Amino acid sequence: MSSRASRTLYVGNLPGDIREREVEDLFYKYGPIVDIDLKIPPRPPGYAFVQFEDAHDAEDAIRGRDGYNFDGHRLRVELAHGGRGQSSSIDRHSSYSGSGGRGGVSKRSDYRVLVTGLPSSASWQDLKDHMRRAGDVCFSQVFRDGGAIVRLLATGNFSESAAMFGLKAESKEKKKKL
């Protein structure tokens, strides 16, 4: 399992009236969330710590949400530094389980494709449609820098599908064994 520090994000410059559910809505699509610790000081901006089950999901969330404009506030998203104890604001802290209220179980994948060199006109929909030739796409996101992430379900022979695009297939589990 990944260390807690590499799975926990600091999210800064949050509006003073934000709720935990809104923080969840910003980050749930990157992967299962273990905990959200929202801090609203007497004077804004607020901040939060968001802990993911997987470090790769935390990295994806940083790429997708750092600099994101939320309600007129440009979010600052980075790996949390150092350890933190239990929250002193019990009323805002809860043991969070990301399984409720979404109308189904989130699809998870050990196969992630990182794409670079996309034109500025590329959309996540176009990329998802294109990558369907390789298998069942459960997630895609295109970034401003021309990069993208695509997650594929392991329903067939991913190695053959990856070869279609001139890629080498490697799962997170294989990376852990190296």
QUIFENNOR-V354156 format. One record per helix or strand of 2 or more residues. SS is the DSSP state (@ for helix, = for strand). FROM is the first residue (numbers start at 1). TO is the last residue. If there is no record, write none. Layout:
SS:FROM:TO  SS:FROM:TO
//
This chain:
@:4:7  =:8:14  @:20:30  =:33:39  =:46:52  @:55:65  =:69:70  =:73:74  =:76:79  =:93:94  =:111:115  @:124:131  =:137:142  =:148:152  @:158:164  @:172:177
//
